[in-house]
Amino acid sequence: MAADKLEAGLGAIAQKLAGPGARIEGLKRLSGGASQETWSFDTAGSGPAQPLILRRAPGGKAVTRTGTAISLATEAAVIARAAKAGVAVPDIAYVLNDADGLGEGYVMARIEGETIARKILREEAYAEAQKGLAFACGETLAKIHSIDISGIDGLPALGLAPQIGTYLDLYDSMNEPHPVFEVAFKWLQDNRPEEASLRLVHGDFRNGNLIVGPEGLRAVLDWELAHVGDPMEDLGWICVNSWRFGESQNPVGGFGQYKDLFEGYRAAGGGEADPARVRYWEVFGTLKWGIMCMLMVSAFRTGADRSVERAAIGRRASETEIDLLNLLVRED
């Protein structure tokens, strides 16, 4: 019944997008996306078919968000603004409202390409794309950080100190000692730079949230953690070892070098990247992911979510401890 209601609601939206008599075809739910539902469908009518994606709250019901996640309406507004700034993103076709009866969400264009890091990093089809991908990521981040966010409500401001405090509280709440994490927290406190000039930050710019084709970067996805913050946070996050998927010799996403990322950032008007700040955010990002892994296993143990995925990701906390040790002894 829920699927029938969704199909009927999307059919009504299809008529708004493609004209009277339009309908939808091929509706199917896609895997991935732990926090939101993702549905693929096409409009069919008198004109050309439109390949679309629905991104909406689970079951269409509003949920309590974390302190950093933005609403889907805000996310759609940020993506639309990013498109105007020249960032490669899916076009926003429609934002759901109460009258649609489908809950919170939005419809966007469906862009073909690959998001699975293992394929992007290892399959011959993407060998050429890899060569320029770090540079393209730098260019894209420079454009993101230049976006004018005036008039967009609901974006949190997250500097260094609040984020460190948030993850320290989460770590303490689990009462599970990880000495390496405690050393990392001390390093972050002892080496904390001055707060930067805050700009729009994507918040989760990494392998898995990028659509890549044989020619290169096609689109940036998953803007739910967008916020106002230090732009070097994005550059540090994509360099976290967990997003290299075994290709540790290439610090930028497993496909490129720091210099290429920084050169792309400068070429697109982002200015000179600060390697020391990027390293700081790389340490923070590694620690942050380690604590997120702890949260995953905590959800599994308590029965809040007994999925195998939660348990498997939870085990990766130990990997981040090794990564942190390597980062803290590294001499740049």
N, C-alpha and C positions, 0 to 999 in steps of 0.2 A: 504493500500500500504506500509506504514512504517513497519507494522508487517511482510509483505511478504519479504521485503528487509532484515529485521533482520533475519528471518528464513533462507533465502538463504545464507546470510553471515555466519551464524553459521553452516550451512550445510557444507560450504567450510572449516571452521575451524575444524569441526568434522572429515573430511577426513585427515587433518594434524595430528590429535590426534589419530584417530582409524584406519587409513588406507583407501585406495581407496574403494569407494562404501559405506563408512559409511554415515549415515544420522542422523538427530536429531528427537527426539520424545518428546511429552509432554511439548512443550514450553508454559510457562505461567508466567505472571508477578506476583511477590509476593508483598503483602502489607508490609508497614513499610519501613523505610529508606527514610527520608524526603529529603535528599540532592542528592541521587543517585538512579538510577533504579536498581532493582534486578530481574533477570529472572532465572527460574529453567528449566532445560531440561536434557535429556539423549541422549547419543550417542547410535546408534544402527548399528551394522555391523557384521562382521564375528566373532569378539571376544566378550568378556563380555561387557555389557552395562556400560557406565561410567555416574554416576549421577553428574551433574555439575551445577554451578551457574555462571551467567554472572552479573558482577557489572559494570555499565557504567554510564557516564554522561547523564543527562536527554535528551532524544531524540538523543543521540549521539553527542550533540553539546557541545563544550567547553564553560564553564561558568566562570564568574568572581568569584573567591573564596574569602573567608574571609582571613584576614592576617595570620590565623593559619592553614587553611586547606591545605593539600598537594595534589599534583596531583595524579591521579589514578595510573600512572606508578610508581611514587615514593612509593605509598602505596603498590603496588604489590612487589616492591623491598624490602621494609621493612618486609613484611610478609614472603617472601622467606628467608630472613636473619634470621628472628625469628624461622622459622622451623629448620634451621641449628643449632640454639642455644638450641633446645629441647623444644621450646614453642609449646603448642598444638594449631595448626592453620590449616586451610584448605590448601592443597597443591595448589600452583599456577600452572595451566596447560598451560595458554597462555595469553600473553599480546597483546592487539589489536594494530595494526599499521595502517598507512594511507591506505595501499593497501587493507585492509579488508573492508574499506568503512562503518564501523559501529561506528566511532567516538572513543572517549577515554574510555578505560575500560580494564577489564581483566576477564579471566575465571578461576574459581577455583573449587576444589572438593566440592561436596555437602555433608555435614555432618548432619546426622540425630540427633535430640535431641530437647530440649525445650529451648526457649529464653524468654518466657513470665514469668516475675517475680512472678505474682500472682499464677501461677501453680507450679513453683519451690518451693515457700515458703509455699504453703498450701496443695498440693496434696500428698497423701500417697505414691505415686510412687517415690517421691523424698526425702522422709524422711531420708533414709540412706545417700543419697548424701549430704544433708545439714550438717551432722555431721562433715564431713571433708572438706567442701567447703572453709571455711575461710583460713584454713591451705594451701589448694591447691592454693588459690588465692595469698597467700604470696609467695609460691614457684614460681608460674608463674611470678609474678612481679619481683622477684629476677633475674630470667632468662632474662626477657625483659631488665632489667637495665644493664645486662652484655653484651648485644649485641654490637658487633663491627660494627659501621655504616660507617667506612671508605669506600669511593667510592660511597656512596649513596647521590645523589644531591637532593636539594630541601627541606631539613629538616630545619625548622626555629629554632633558639635558643631563648628560652623564659624563662628568669629568673623571679624572683618575681616582681621587679620594673616595667618591661614592661607590665606584665599582669595586675597589679593593675592599671597602667595608662590607659590601653586599656579599661577596664571595667568602670573606672571612667569617661572617655570621653563618652562612650556609655550612661551611666546613665545621665550625664549632658545634652546630646543631646536630650533626651526625655522630659525634662522640666516637669517632674512629680514627685514631692517630695515624698520620702519615708524616714521619719526620721530614722527608724531602719537601713536602708541601709547606711545612712550617718554616723551613730554611728559605724557601722561595718567597713566602710572605714577608719575612724579615728583609730579604734582599730588595723586594719592591718598596718597602717602607724606607729603607736606608738610601736607596738610589732614586727616589721619586723626583722627577724633574718638575719644573714649574708648570702650572696649568697652561695649556695652549689656547690659542684663539679657537673657539668652538665653531664647527661647521656641520653640515649634514654628513652623517656617517652611515654607510650601509648596514654595518653591524654583523654581517655574516657572509662577507665576500670571500668565497673559497670554492675549491673543487666540490662539485655536487650541486652548487647553486649557479653554475655557469652552463649555458647551452653552447656547445662547440660543434662546428662543422669542419669538414676537411680543409676549408680555407681559413678557419680561425674562429674567433669569438663571435657568436650570433646574438646572445641575449644574457642579461643578468636577471636572476629570479630571486624569490623569497626575501622580500623587504620587510618582514614583520619585526625585525630587530633594529630597524632604522631609528636613529636618534641624533641629537645634537651633541657632538663630542670632538675629541682630538682626531684630526684626519689621519694621523700616523697609526691610529688604532687599526684601520682597515688594512694598511700596508703590512703591519705586523701579523695580523690574523691569517692572511693567506700564506704566510711563511711558517706557520706552526707545523711542526714535523708530522703531526697526525694527518694533515691534508696533503702530504706528499705521497702517501700510499706506497711506501717502500722505495721511492726514488729520492733518497735523502741527499744525494749529490746535487740535486736541483732544488735549492731552498724555496723557490717560489712555486708552490703548488705541485712540486715534482716535475715541473716542465721548464723552469728557467732560473736565472741568476738574479741576485739583488740588483746588480748594475742595470740590467735590462728593465726591471720594474721601475727603478728610479729614473732612468732615461725617458721612459714612456710618460711617467708622471710629469717630468719637467717639460717635455715636448708639447704636452697638451695644456700647459699653462698652470700646472699645480705648484710650480716653484721647486726649489731644492728640497728633496726629501731629507729628513734628519735621520741618518743611520742609527744614532744612539737611541733616539726615541722609538724607532722601528724595533730595535732589539728589545727595548723595555717592554713594548706591547707584545712582542713575540713571547717573552717570558710570561707576561701576564696571561696571554691567550693560552699558553700551554698549561699553566696552573688552572685557569678557568675551565678548560676542557677536562682536566683531571677531576675537578670537583663535580662537573656535570656527569662524568662517568660514575662517580660515587653516588650521585643522586639516582642514576639509573638502577644501580644494584639495590639501593635502598627501596625503590619502588617495587622491585621484584621480591625482596625479602619480606616486605610488609604485606604483600598480596595486592597492593594497589594496581599493579600491572604485572602479571605473571608471564608475559611474552618472552620467548627465547631471545628476542632482540635486546630487551632490557638487560637480561643477564649477560649476554655476550658483550655488549658495549660496556657494561659495568666492569668487566675484567680488564678493560683497557686503561684503567687508572694507573696500573703499574707501568705501562708504556710511557705515560707522561712523566713519571718519576725519573725514568732514564733520560728522557728528553730534557727535563729541567736540569739534571746534573750536567749534561753535556753543554747546555746553554750557559750555566753559571760559571763553568771553568773555561769557556771559550774566550780566546783573546782576539779581539778584532783589530 
